[in-house]
């Protein structure tokens, strides 16, 4: 038994050591996170681990620090892409696999240029889901693991040593994994365009209960240059139908405004002054913050 435990321990050590040349530390405005080399000169990390303003620096394996530039970030999938002037670092080979519940997982990160590690299990694994910010994520993977704050943005490894995603913190510090398929798709779009487009209505909305006990969404404000104004929607209107479907609540509506929604033409049913009418709205692209 002792020899078996030693063998497992040696295997885990080797897994982390093998990835150490690709793991980095990310520092920005009193925030610290981990990241990994995605491509030559490109580092992927957690969007939550990078400050909105100020300088971003990366501690490379061994401790050398270099300046980094934010190429793009997508809060809806928790992915940020950074650029560094170093093409000699080893990119990580990601595996598009989703381990099953109960599978052993190692969460590998970096701190001050040295690797960190945590051991855990896959607590939940299921199909695609949409984040509260509208991000399309290819698999819902939750870990039962105690993760260091500085390890967010690091890698999740399966028992075969394959990196299958990036570790991030969800609500109540639950450890989630953004899978390889999502990372690849989002990072490529950030590299090409600098951001992920999101749908924009140009409307400030508030859920309300309408006559008869049904659900509606009241228009509290209208961007005069937005799609809602172009569709003739007024402040005080109450939306009751969206794309021929009853309005089911504000959050589902907002989550539907993903990248594929931009340019889509919708028929909205609304109430104004006791009358029901229709409006045709073409979803725009949300302007940069």
N, C-alpha and C positions, 0 to 999 in steps of 0.2 A: 504493500500500500504506500509506504514512504517513497519508494522509487517511482511509483505512478504519479504521486503528487509532484515530485521533483521534475518529472518529465513534462507535466502540464505547465508547471511554473516556467520551465525553460522555454517551452513553446510560446507562452505569452510574452516573455521577455524578448524573444526573437522577433515576434510580430511587431511589437512597438519599435524595437531597434531598427527593423527593416524599413519602417515608414518615417523614422525620425528625420532623414534628409529632406523630406517633403513637407514637414510641419513647421509652421512659423508662429510667432507671437505678434499680435496686432495691438498697438497702443494709440489712443486718441483721446485728448481732453479728459484725463482721469478715468478713462475706460480701458479695459484690457480684455482681449479675447484671443482665440486661436484662429488659425487659418491653414490652408494647404495650397500647394502649388498646383494649379489647374492646368496651365499651359506655360510655355516659356515666357517669363515676364509677367504672368498673370496669377493672382492669388484670389481664391474664393474664401469668404468668411461669412459670418452671420451679420445681417444688416443691423440687428439689435446691438451688436457688439462694437459698432462704429459710430462715433459721435457725429452729430449733424454738421458741426463746424470745427474748424481748426485743423492743425497738421495731423497727418496719419503717418506713423512710423512702424516698420516691421523689423522684429528681431529674427534674424536668420538662424538656422541651426549652427550652434557654436557661439552665438551671442552677438555677432556683428549686426548693427542696426542700419537700415536704409530708409529713405523717404519713400512714401507710397502716394499714388494718385488714385482717387476714386473714379473708376471708369463708369460705373453705374450701380444702382441699388434698387431692389424691389422689395419693399416692406411686406407685400402680400404673400411672398414665398420665403421671406427671411434671408434672401440671398444678396450679397454685395460682392462686386468684382473690383479688385484693386490692380493697379499697374505698378511694377517696379522695374528699374533699369538693371535687371540681372537675368541673363538668359542661361545661366549655368546651373540652375537648380533643377532637381528632378521632379517632373510632374507625377501625380498620383494616377495609377491605372484604376479607374472606378469600375465596379461590377454591378450590372443592372439586375441584382438579385434582391429578394425580400425574404429574410429569414422568418421562420414560423415562431409562434409563441413558445417560450421555454428555451429557445436557442441561446447559447452563450454569446455575449457581445463584449468587446473591449472598446471603450471610448478613449481615443488617443488625441491629445492636444499638445500645446506647448506653452511654456512660461519662461520668459527671459532667455529664449533660445534653447531651452532644454525640454525634452519630451515629458508629458504627464500621461497618466493612464488611470482608468477606472474600469472595474469589472461589473457586469450586470447581465440581465436577461431581457429578452424580448417579452414585454408584458402584453402587447397587443399588436396584431398585424392584420390589416384588411385593405380593401380597395381604395381607389382614388377618393379624394375629399377636397372640399373647398374651405380655405381659411376664412376667418371672420372678416378679413380685409379683401376677400375675393380672389385669392390666389388659388390656382389649380395645382394640386399636389398629387403626384401619381400613386402614392400609397400612404396609408396612415400607419406609422410605426411608432410605438411608444415603448420606452425602456424602463425597467425597474433598475435604476442605477443612481448612485450619488455622484453628481457631476460637479467639479469645481467651477466656480463662476468663470475663471479664465479659460476653461476648456470649451466653452461655447464657440461654435464655428470650427471645431475639430472634426475628426473622422470617427465613424462607427465601423468596426471591423467584425466580421463573422468568425466562426471557429476555424475557417480555412485561411484566415488572414486577409480576406478580400475586403476592401473598403467599399461599403454599399450605400453610404450617405453621410450627411453632415449633421452633427448633434446641435440642437438648439433648445432653449427653454420655452415651454408653453405656459399656459395658465397654471398658477399655483406651483411654479417651478417644476412642472412635469417635464421630463426629458423626452423630446421628440426627435425623430430623424427625418431630415429632408432627403428623399431617396435620390440615387444617382441619376435616374432619368429626368427628374425635375431639375437638378443642378445643371445637367448638361444643356437642357433646353433653355433655361433662364439665363445662364451665364453666356451662352452663345448670343442671345438676343441683346443682353446688356453690352457685350463687346461690339456688336454691330450698330446698336442704336442708342446706347447710353441709358435706356430706361425701358420699362415694359408699359406699353400703352394701356390705359384704362378708360372705360366708358364714362361719359360726362353728360349730365342732363341740364346742368345750370340751374338747378332747383334746390332750395332748402326745404326739406320735407319733415313732417311730423306725423306719426301714426295717430289715428282717431277712430272712435266708434261712430258709425253712421246710423241713421234712423233704421230701426228694425233689428239692431244688434250686430250688424255686419261690420267688417273692417274696411277702413279706408286710409288714405294718406293725404294729409292736407299740405298744400303748398304754402310755406311760410315766407319764402323769398324767391325772387327770380333774377338771375343774372341777365341784365338787358342785352348782353351780347352772346348769350348761351343758346343751346338748342331748344330749351323750353320756351324762351321768349319768341324764337322764330316760329314755334308751333302754335303760338297764340295762347299759351297758358298764362293765367293770371294768379297773383297772390290771392289766397283764399279758396282757390279751386280745390276740390277733393277728388283724388284719383280713386276709382273703384275697380277699374279693369286695366290690365297691362298685357298687351300682346294677346288679346282675346281670352285672357285668364283672369279670374278674380285676384285682386291684390291680396297676398297672403301675409303681409307684414313688411316693415321697412328693411330689416336685415336681409331677407331673401332677395328683395329687389336690388339692394346695393351690391350683393354678392354676384348678381347676374351681370354686372357691368365689368366683365373681364375683357381681356385683349380682343377676343373674337366679337365682342358686341359693338365695337367702334364702326360706325357707318350703317348699322342696322336700322331699318325703318320700322317703327312701331305704330300701332293704332291704340290710342289711349281713350278710355271712357272716363268721363269726369262729371262732377256735379258742380253747377255754378248757379247761385241764386235760386235753388230749388229745381232747376232744370238739368236734364242729362244731355250731354253732348259729346262729340268725339273730336279728337285732335290727332294729327299725324306728326310724329316726332322722329327725327333722325338723330341717333345717338352720336355725340361728338367725342373727341379725344380730350381727356382731362389735361388742362394746361399744367406745366411744371409748377410746383409749389413755390 
